[in-house]
Amino acid sequence: DFQMTQSPSSLSASVGDRVTMTCRASQNIAHLLSWYQKKPGRAPELLIYDASKLQSGVPSRFSGSGSGTDFTLTIISLQPEDFATYYCQQTYSTPLTFGPGTKVQIK
Amino acid sequence: QVTLRESGPALVKPTQTLTLTCTFSGFSLSSSGMCVTWIRQPPGKALEWLALIDWDDDKYYSSSLRTRLTVSKDSSKNQVVLTMTDMDPVDTATYFCARTPKYTSSWSGIDYWGQGTLVTVSS
């Protein structure tokens, strides 16, 4: 199985900040990585797929980059509605494993 | 408009078998590239991928739960069923079904999700 790690596990930021979080795969997954936003009591929302492709309807302040084993999700100018937990998922090979998440909290 | 909805018991007893049904609309699981995935999230914990069934009736499972999971589909009813045997309190979680397209030789992101259903395992 492909193991996914995320760092940091949590971060504190203010509205307007630029936020960056990383996801690492245990093996080369090419560009096959997705990012999700999860809020309590709600279903996850797909933000980015194929490492850098913005899902339709997702604000352009979200962006993804990376390939191989190292990936980054960046939120420029954090908005109040962005405080949530973010998960990465590899879509290279089943089982399609998720990372443990990065929780973005209000500073 | 793509929608998915999970249904099943809110409470099961330890050792029982859980059966969840995902009823979807807006796409066909008979169409090439369409897949339905099951994911769960225990309270306060991370998302966990459980199983996937594709348009060709190929099935894929979590390595750690493989022996307990079965996924099946009824394309005519637009339903996917997940069964999990030998339930334990650690299986208490919100269970989601979701659509996962496979456009080329690999899967894309999970683009549509059900609202999730909380299953509690307790005697």
Interface residues (C-beta under 8 A of the other chain):
Chain A: D1 L32 S34 Y36 K38 A43 P44 E45 L46 I48 Y49 D50 Q55 Y87 Q89 T91 Y92 T94 P95 L96 T97 F98 G99 P100 G101
Chain B: T37 I39 Q41 A46 L47 E48 W49 L52 Y60 Y61 S62 S63 F96 A98 T100 S106 W107 S108 G109 I110 D111 W113 G114 Q115 G116
